[in-house]
Amino acid sequence: MELYGYPLKAKFNQPRPPPPKVLSATNVAAGYKSRIPYHPESFSMPWMPNSYYKAATLNPTLSPLTESFPGLPPTKIVPFISERPNGVFTRHTLDDWHRSNMTNYKESETTRHNAERLRADLTRTIKDVYQQAKRTQGESTKNLGERINDIEYWKSELCIELDAMIRETNSLMDMQKRLERALADTEGPFQVAHKCLLNREKRMGIDLVNDDVEKQLVTEIKIIRSCRERLQQCLDTVNAQIMCNKEARQELEKDLADKQLGHHIDNKCYQLKNTSRGIHFFKGVERIDATVSVPETWARFTDNNIFRSQSARAASAKLRASTESLLMGTADEMWRQFSKVNDAFTSRITEIANAKSKIQTHLAKTRQEIFQLETKIQVIQKTIRDKEVQLKVAQTRLDERSRRPNVELCRDAAQIRLVQEVNEINETLRNLHQCLRASEDMLQMLVRSKGVLEHDLVVKNNSLFIDQERCMGMRKSYPSTVQILGYV
């Protein structure tokens, strides 16, 4: 049992906190909200009740004698002289002692009553504090759970949109590769058409004409150049759209990474309890406001990112459709013109082949006629030689007969016939020489015609070789429609 007025013994080594201020039932909540964490390091003295300090401050003094002897003046009061030996004497009466005890009893009862009431108030206050703390912590935990649900919803939306954007970007990049292959594949046909024009410049003579083949080749070069320009413009647009898709994808990935980190932090906070490890005091943290958004702007930010991604994805899908249409259109246009050029080449080759065949026929006939005419000329020359021999015989006879003596120079029938024979032979020789000259002239004309036909045949062979072997040989290696569209 501890005596009144003495300090109580400490049950623990660490110092105790001072007793809390008694709060009324109406002010418990307000007092809880404004309460700051307790720091026991500021106290170094053991706990003692207020009654100890109250009793310690009392200075006991003796009451004046006038109070013990009423009715007597102070000058006539006889000093109290103890009859006990050694100078021992009493200062209070028995009534004083009883009154003092009664006073102490009443004060003790009053103190105990106040202490009981204080304990009741403290119990109610502690209960209210725990209930308020539990309710407040529950509301915070509930808000954290709702926040986690919101983050999970937007995370799922971001993941769905991000997957769709990745698929769309990959499809657009495949279309980009097809465009690049198609643009590269147009270089071959362009070079083929250009080489065909250059090769056809090597035609000779009359075959160097501006025919339908040349017109179709010029048209093909224009069409290929136009298709290349359109494909290049489309490729530039696709590249720009890919960059736009990548920017939208980066925003989605950044937002998703932020959402994942925020979800991890909020989930960690949601799972924290009063018994969790790693909880500490962070003085003044509630006065620091590092937020940069509110729920409305937070949701609007993610919604804007998703809307931007959806817009870019829609534009990308539309661009892919238009690019597919462009590839089909340019391939069909180039293929149709290629077919037209090939048809023109086929027609021209057939025409040249027919002309070559006719030239060969005429050349064969001319050669045959030259051969026959040369044979006739040889016959005429032989006939002339034979007539000349006959003329020599007739003239020799006349010359010999002119040497007849005297009257023997008779103009007889033999003389007359020899003269007639010489005249007839001379006339025949003149006619034969005229025929020979005409035959030789005709032979020259035939030879000249033969030379023209042979030259024309060489020209036709050259044109046929250029169109059939060189040009059509190159055009057989023209890529197919599948290659033009970029599927391989």
DAZIHU-V951822 format. One record per pair of residues at least 24 apart in sequence whose ideal C-beta (glycine too) atoms are under 10 Angstrom apart, sorted by the first residue. I is the first residue (numbers start at 0). J is the second residue. D is the distance in Angstrom with one decimal. If there is no record, write none. Layout:
i=(I/I)
j=(J/J)
d=(D/D)
This chain:
i=(1/3/3/3/3/3/3/3/3/4/4/4/4/4/4/4/4/5/5/5/5/5/6/6/6/6/6/6/6/6/7/7/7/7/7/8/9/9/9/10/11/11/13/14/14/14/14/14/14/14/14/15/15/15/15/15/15/16/16/17/17/17/17/18/18/18/18/18/19/19/19/19/19/19/20/20/21/21/21/21/21/21/21/21/22/22/22/22/22/22/23/23/23/24/24/24/24/26/27/27/27/27/27/27/27/27/27/28/28/28/28/30/30/30/31/31/31/31/31/31/31/31/32/32/34/35/36/36/38/38/48/48/49/49/49/50/50/50/50/50/53/53/54/61/61/62/62/62/66/67/67/67/67/132/133/136/136/136/139/139/139/140/140/140/140/140/141/142/142/143/143/143/143/143/143/143/144/144/144/146/146/146/146/146/146/146/146/147/147/147/147/147/147/149/149/149/149/149/149/149/150/150/150/150/150/150/150/150/150/150/150/151/151/151/152/152/152/153/153/153/153/153/153/153/153/153/153/153/153/154/154/154/154/154/154/154/155/156/156/156/156/156/156/156/157/157/157/157/157/157/157/157/157/157/157/157/157/158/158/158/159/160/160/160/160/160/160/160/160/160/160/160/160/160/161/161/161/161/161/161/161/161/161/161/162/163/163/163/163/164/164/164/164/164/164/164/164/164/164/164/164/164/165/165/165/165/166/167/167/167/167/167/167/167/167/167/167/167/167/168/168/168/168/168/168/168/168/168/168/169/170/170/170/171/171/171/171/171/171/171/171/171/171/171/171/172/172/172/172/173/173/174/174/174/174/174/174/174/174/174/174/174/174/174/175/175/175/175/175/175/175/175/175/176/177/177/177/177/177/177/177/177/177/178/178/178/178/178/178/178/178/178/178/178/178/179/179/179/179/180/180/180/180/180/180/181/181/181/181/181/181/181/181/181/181/181/181/181/181/181/181/181/182/182/182/182/182/182/182/182/182/183/183/184/184/184/184/184/184/184/184/184/184/184/185/185/185/185/185/185/185/185/185/185/185/186/186/187/187/187/187/187/187/187/188/188/188/188/188/188/188/188/188/188/188/188/188/188/188/188/188/189/189/189/189/189/189/189/189/190/190/191/191/191/191/191/191/191/191/191/191/191/191/192/192/192/192/192/192/192/192/192/192/192/192/192/192/192/192/193/193/193/194/194/194/194/195/195/195/195/195/195/195/195/195/195/195/196/196/197/198/198/198/198/198/198/198/199/199/199/199/199/199/199/200/201/201/201/201/201/202/202/202/202/202/202/202/202/203/203/203/203/203/203/203/203/203/204/204/204/204/204/204/204/205/205/205/205/205/206/206/206/206/206/206/206/206/206/206/206/207/207/208/208/210/210/210/210/210/210/210/211/211/211/211/211/211/211/211/212/212/212/212/212/212/212/212/212/212/212/212/213/213/213/214/214/214/215/215/215/215/215/215/215/215/215/215/216/216/216/216/216/216/217/218/218/218/218/219/219/219/219/219/219/220/221/222/222/222/222/222/222/222/223/223/223/223/223/225/225/225/226/226/226/226/226/226/226/226/226/227/227/229/229/229/229/230/230/230/230/230/232/233/233/233/233/233/233/234/236/236/236/236/237/237/237/237/237/239/240/240/240/240/240/240/240/241/241/241/243/243/243/243/243/243/243/244/244/244/244/244/245/246/246/246/247/247/247/247/247/247/247/247/247/247/248/248/248/250/250/250/250/250/250/250/251/251/251/251/251/253/254/254/254/254/254/254/255/255/257/257/258/261/323/326/326/326/326/327/327/327/329/329/330/330/330/330/330/330/330/330/331/331/331/333/333/333/333/334/334/334/334/334/337/337/337/337/337/340/340/340/340/341/341/341/341/341/343/344/344/344/344/344/345/345/345/347/347/347/347/347/348/348/348/348/348/348/348/349/350/350/350/350/351/351/351/351/351/351/351/351/351/351/352/352/352/352/352/353/354/354/354/354/354/354/355/355/355/355/355/355/355/356/357/357/357/358/358/358/358/358/358/358/358/358/358/359/359/359/359/360/361/361/361/361/361/361/362/362/362/362/362/362/362/362/363/364/364/364/364/365/365/365/365/365/365/365/365/365/365/366/366/366/366/366/367/368/368/368/368/368/369/369/369/369/369/369/369/369/370/371/372/372/372/372/372/372/372/373/373/373/373/373/375/375/375/375/375/376/376/376/376/376/376/376/377/378/378/378/379/379/379/379/379/379/379/379/379/379/380/380/380/380/382/382/382/382/382/383/383/383/383/383/383/383/384/385/386/386/386/386/386/386/386/386/387/387/387/388/389/389/389/389/389/389/390/390/390/390/390/390/390/391/392/392/392/392/393/393/393/393/393/393/393/393/393/394/394/394/394/396/396/397)
j=(48/48/50/51/54/103/106/107/110/48/50/51/52/53/54/55/57/47/48/51/54/55/44/45/46/47/48/51/52/55/45/46/47/48/51/45/45/46/47/46/45/46/39/39/40/41/42/43/44/45/46/39/42/44/45/46/47/42/46/42/44/46/49/46/48/49/117/121/117/120/121/124/125/128/120/124/113/116/117/118/119/120/121/124/120/121/123/124/127/128/120/123/124/120/123/124/127/124/120/123/124/125/126/127/128/130/131/127/128/130/131/124/127/128/124/127/128/129/130/131/132/135/131/135/128/282/280/282/280/282/110/114/110/113/114/106/107/110/113/114/106/110/106/90/91/90/91/95/95/91/92/94/95/273/273/271/272/273/268/269/271/268/269/270/271/272/269/265/269/265/266/267/268/269/270/271/265/266/269/261/262/265/266/268/269/294/297/261/262/265/266/268/269/258/262/265/294/297/298/301/257/258/259/261/262/263/264/265/266/297/301/258/262/266/258/298/301/254/255/258/261/262/297/298/300/301/302/304/305/254/255/258/259/261/262/301/258/251/255/258/301/302/304/305/250/251/252/254/255/256/257/258/259/301/304/305/308/251/255/258/305/247/248/251/254/255/301/304/305/306/307/308/309/312/247/248/250/251/252/254/255/304/305/308/251/251/308/309/312/244/245/247/248/250/251/252/305/308/309/311/312/315/244/248/251/252/312/240/244/247/248/308/311/312/313/314/315/316/319/240/241/243/244/245/247/248/311/312/315/244/315/316/319/237/238/240/241/244/312/314/315/316/318/319/322/237/241/244/245/319/485/233/234/237/240/241/315/318/319/320/322/323/326/485/233/234/237/238/240/241/319/322/485/485/234/237/322/323/326/484/485/486/487/230/231/233/234/235/236/237/238/322/325/326/485/230/234/237/485/482/483/484/485/486/487/226/227/230/233/234/322/325/326/329/330/333/478/482/483/484/485/486/226/227/229/230/231/233/234/329/485/230/485/230/330/333/477/478/479/482/483/484/485/487/223/224/226/227/230/231/329/330/333/478/483/223/227/223/473/476/477/478/482/483/219/220/222/223/226/227/333/334/336/337/340/473/474/476/477/478/483/219/220/222/223/224/226/227/333/223/473/216/219/220/223/337/340/470/473/474/475/476/477/216/217/218/219/220/221/222/223/224/336/337/340/470/473/474/477/219/220/223/469/470/473/474/219/220/340/344/465/466/469/470/471/473/474/220/470/469/464/465/466/468/469/470/473/344/347/462/465/466/469/470/465/461/462/464/465/469/351/458/459/461/462/464/465/466/454/455/457/458/459/460/461/462/465/454/455/457/458/459/461/462/454/455/458/459/462/347/351/354/455/458/459/461/462/463/465/466/458/462/347/462/343/346/347/350/351/462/466/339/340/342/343/344/346/347/350/339/340/341/342/343/344/345/346/347/348/466/470/340/343/347/339/340/343/336/337/338/339/340/341/342/343/344/347/336/339/340/343/344/470/340/336/339/340/343/333/336/337/339/340/343/336/336/329/332/333/335/336/337/339/329/332/333/336/337/329/332/333/325/326/328/329/330/332/333/336/483/329/333/325/328/329/332/322/325/326/329/485/325/318/321/322/325/326/329/322/314/318/321/322/315/318/319/321/322/318/311/314/315/317/318/319/322/311/315/318/307/308/310/311/312/314/315/308/311/312/314/315/311/307/308/311/304/305/306/307/308/309/310/311/312/315/308/311/312/300/301/303/304/305/307/308/301/304/305/307/308/304/300/301/303/304/305/308/301/304/300/301/301/297/484/483/484/485/486/480/483/484/483/484/478/479/480/481/482/483/484/485/480/483/484/477/478/480/483/477/478/479/480/483/474/477/478/480/483/470/471/474/477/470/471/474/475/477/466/466/467/470/471/474/466/467/471/462/463/466/467/470/462/463/465/466/467/470/471/467/459/462/463/466/458/459/460/461/462/463/464/465/466/467/459/462/463/466/467/459/455/456/458/459/462/463/455/456/458/459/460/462/463/459/452/455/459/451/452/453/454/455/456/457/458/459/460/452/453/456/459/452/448/449/451/452/455/456/448/449/450/451/452/453/455/456/452/445/448/449/452/444/445/446/447/448/449/450/451/452/453/445/446/449/452/453/445/441/442/445/448/449/441/442/443/444/445/446/448/449/445/445/438/439/441/442/444/445/446/438/439/442/445/446/434/435/438/441/442/434/435/437/438/439/441/442/438/434/435/438/430/431/432/433/434/435/436/437/438/439/431/432/435/438/427/428/431/434/435/427/428/430/431/432/434/435/431/431/423/424/425/426/427/428/430/431/424/428/431/424/420/421/423/424/427/428/420/421/423/424/425/427/428/424/417/420/421/424/417/418/419/420/421/422/423/424/425/420/421/424/425/420/421/421)
d=(9.9/9.7/7.3/8.6/7.1/8.2/9.8/7.6/9.5/9.6/7.4/5.9/9.8/9.0/4.2/7.0/9.2/8.9/10.0/7.0/9.2/9.8/9.5/6.6/8.4/4.4/8.3/5.8/9.7/9.7/8.1/7.2/6.6/7.0/8.3/8.5/4.9/7.0/9.8/9.7/9.8/9.8/7.3/6.0/9.0/9.6/5.0/6.5/7.1/6.6/7.2/8.3/8.1/9.6/7.2/3.8/9.5/7.2/8.0/7.2/10.0/7.6/9.8/8.4/8.6/8.0/7.8/8.0/9.6/9.5/6.8/7.3/8.9/9.7/10.0/9.4/9.6/8.4/5.7/9.9/9.8/4.9/7.2/7.6/7.2/9.2/9.1/5.5/8.7/9.6/7.8/9.6/9.1/8.3/6.5/8.4/7.6/9.5/9.3/7.5/5.4/9.6/9.2/4.3/7.1/9.6/7.6/7.1/9.1/9.7/6.0/7.9/9.3/8.7/8.4/7.2/5.2/9.8/9.7/5.2/7.5/8.9/8.1/8.8/8.3/8.8/5.7/7.8/8.8/9.3/9.1/8.7/9.1/9.9/9.8/9.1/9.2/6.1/10.0/9.1/9.8/9.2/9.9/6.1/8.8/9.1/8.7/8.4/9.7/8.7/7.2/10.0/8.4/8.8/9.6/9.6/8.8/7.9/8.7/9.3/10.0/8.8/6.3/9.3/8.8/9.1/9.5/9.8/9.5/5.7/8.3/9.8/5.6/4.3/9.3/9.2/8.9/9.5/5.9/8.6/9.0/5.5/9.7/9.2/8.4/8.7/9.9/9.2/6.4/5.2/5.8/9.2/6.0/9.8/9.8/9.6/7.8/8.6/7.6/9.9/9.7/5.5/8.6/5.9/4.6/9.7/9.9/6.6/8.9/9.6/9.7/8.7/6.8/9.6/10.0/9.6/9.8/8.3/8.9/6.1/9.9/9.6/8.8/7.2/9.7/4.9/8.4/9.7/8.6/9.4/6.6/4.9/6.9/9.4/6.6/9.3/9.9/9.9/9.8/9.8/7.4/8.6/9.8/6.1/9.9/5.7/8.7/6.0/4.5/9.8/9.9/6.5/9.5/6.8/7.6/6.9/8.9/9.0/6.8/9.5/8.9/9.0/9.5/6.2/9.9/9.4/9.8/8.2/5.0/9.4/9.8/5.1/6.8/8.1/9.5/6.8/10.0/4.7/6.6/9.2/6.4/9.9/9.4/7.7/9.9/9.9/7.9/8.3/6.2/6.4/9.2/6.3/5.1/10.0/6.4/9.5/9.7/5.2/8.7/7.4/5.8/8.7/9.2/6.8/9.4/9.7/9.1/9.8/6.7/9.8/9.4/9.2/8.2/4.8/9.1/9.8/5.1/6.5/8.3/9.3/6.7/9.8/4.5/6.9/9.0/6.4/9.2/8.6/7.3/9.8/7.9/8.2/6.3/6.4/9.7/6.4/5.7/6.5/9.5/10.0/5.1/8.6/7.1/6.0/8.7/8.7/6.4/9.1/10.0/9.0/9.4/9.3/9.6/6.3/9.7/9.5/9.2/8.0/5.2/9.8/5.3/7.4/8.6/8.6/9.7/6.9/5.0/6.9/9.2/6.5/9.8/8.7/9.9/7.2/10.0/9.8/8.0/8.7/6.8/7.1/3.3/7.2/9.8/6.1/8.8/6.2/4.7/9.8/9.7/6.2/9.4/6.4/8.5/7.3/6.7/9.1/6.7/9.5/7.7/8.0/9.1/8.9/4.1/8.7/8.1/8.9/9.5/6.0/9.6/9.1/9.7/9.2/5.8/7.5/7.5/10.0/9.7/8.4/6.0/6.5/4.2/9.5/9.0/6.5/9.9/4.7/6.4/9.1/6.4/9.8/8.7/9.9/8.9/9.9/9.3/9.6/9.8/5.3/9.7/5.5/5.6/8.9/7.2/9.7/5.7/9.0/6.1/5.2/7.0/9.9/8.0/9.6/7.2/9.0/7.5/9.0/8.2/9.8/9.5/7.8/7.2/6.2/9.1/9.8/7.6/9.2/9.5/5.7/9.4/9.9/6.5/9.6/9.2/6.9/9.9/9.9/8.7/9.9/5.9/7.3/8.4/8.7/6.7/9.8/4.6/7.2/9.4/7.3/9.7/9.6/8.8/9.5/9.0/10.0/9.5/9.1/9.5/8.4/5.0/6.0/9.9/7.7/6.5/5.4/8.6/9.4/4.8/5.0/9.7/9.3/6.7/9.9/9.1/8.7/7.4/9.5/9.3/8.6/9.7/9.6/6.5/9.4/8.2/8.1/6.3/9.8/8.7/9.4/7.9/8.4/8.8/8.7/7.9/4.5/9.0/6.8/7.3/7.5/9.3/9.9/9.7/5.2/8.6/9.7/4.9/5.9/8.5/9.9/9.7/8.3/6.0/7.3/8.9/7.0/9.3/7.6/9.3/9.7/6.2/8.9/9.9/7.5/9.9/6.6/5.1/10.0/6.2/8.7/8.8/9.8/7.6/4.9/9.6/10.0/5.6/7.7/9.8/7.4/7.5/8.8/4.6/9.5/8.9/9.1/10.0/7.7/6.8/9.6/9.6/9.9/7.5/9.1/8.9/5.1/6.9/7.4/4.3/9.3/8.9/9.6/9.0/8.7/9.8/9.5/7.8/9.3/6.0/8.8/9.9/10.0/9.8/9.2/9.5/9.2/4.8/9.4/7.3/7.0/9.9/9.9/7.0/9.7/9.5/4.4/5.5/9.5/8.1/4.9/9.0/7.1/8.2/9.9/8.7/9.4/9.9/9.6/7.9/7.3/9.5/9.9/5.3/4.5/9.0/8.3/4.6/8.4/9.8/9.5/9.9/5.9/8.2/9.0/8.7/9.9/6.3/7.8/8.1/10.0/7.8/4.7/6.8/7.8/5.3/9.9/9.5/9.1/8.7/6.0/6.2/8.9/5.0/9.2/9.9/9.1/9.3/6.2/8.0/9.3/8.6/8.5/9.7/8.9/9.8/8.6/4.1/8.5/6.5/5.8/9.6/9.2/8.7/9.9/6.3/8.6/6.5/9.9/9.1/7.0/7.9/6.4/9.8/9.3/8.2/7.6/5.5/5.4/8.6/9.3/8.7/9.9/6.4/8.8/8.3/8.8/6.3/8.4/9.8/6.4/9.5/7.5/6.4/5.4/9.5/5.3/9.0/9.8/10.0/8.1/9.7/9.1/10.0/9.2/5.1/10.0/7.5/7.9/8.3/5.3/7.3/8.8/5.7/9.4/8.7/9.6/8.0/7.6/9.4/9.9/5.4/4.3/8.8/8.2/4.5/7.8/9.5/7.3/8.7/9.9/9.8/9.8/9.1/5.0/9.6/6.9/7.4/9.2/5.9/7.5/8.8/5.6/8.7/7.4/5.8/9.7/5.2/8.8/9.9/9.2/9.3/9.7/9.3/7.6/9.5/8.8/7.8/5.1/6.6/9.4/9.1/9.6/6.9/7.5/8.9/9.7/9.5/5.4/8.9/9.1/4.1/5.2/9.0/7.8/9.1/9.6/9.3/9.7/9.0/6.5/8.9/9.8/8.8/5.6/7.1/7.5/6.1/9.8/9.9/9.7/9.0/9.9/7.4/9.7/9.6/7.5/6.3/9.3/8.7/9.7/5.7/8.0/6.2/5.7/7.4/9.2/9.3/8.1/8.4/9.4/5.9/9.4/9.6/8.8/6.5/9.9/5.1/5.1/9.1/7.3/10.0/9.9/9.8/10.0/9.9/9.4/5.5/9.0/9.8/5.3/4.9/9.9/9.6/6.8/8.3/8.2/10.0/6.3/9.8/8.3/9.7/8.1/9.3/9.5/5.6/9.1/9.2/8.7/6.4/9.3/4.1/6.7/8.8/6.3/9.2/9.7/9.8/9.5/9.4/5.4/8.6/9.7/5.3/4.8/9.7/9.2/6.2/9.6/8.3/9.9/6.4/9.0/9.6/8.2/9.2/9.7/5.6/9.2/9.4/8.8/6.5/9.9/9.4/4.2/6.4/8.7/6.3/9.3/9.9/10.0/10.0/9.5/9.8/5.7/8.7/9.8/5.5/4.8/9.7/9.3/6.1/9.3/8.5/9.8/6.2/9.0/9.5/9.9/8.8/9.1/5.7/9.1/9.1/9.3/6.4/10.0/9.8/4.6/6.4/9.0/6.3/9.6/9.7/5.9/8.9/6.0/5.1/9.7/6.3/9.7/8.6/9.7/6.4/9.1/9.8/8.6/9.3/5.9/9.5/9.2/8.9/6.4/9.9/4.7/6.5/9.2/6.6/9.8/10.0/10.0/9.5/9.9/5.7/8.6/9.9/5.5/4.8/9.8/9.6/6.3/9.4/8.6/9.9/6.6/9.4/8.4/9.2/5.8/9.1/9.2/8.8/6.2/9.9/4.8/6.8/9.2/6.8/9.8/9.8/9.5/5.4/8.9/10.0/5.5/5.3/9.8/6.6/8.1/6.9/9.6/9.7/7.7/9.3/9.4/5.5/8.9/9.5/8.5/6.5/9.5/4.3/6.9/8.9/6.9/9.3/9.4/8.8/9.8/9.2/5.5/8.6/9.3/4.6/4.7/9.4/9.0/6.3/9.6/9.4/5.9/8.8/9.7/8.7/9.0/6.6)
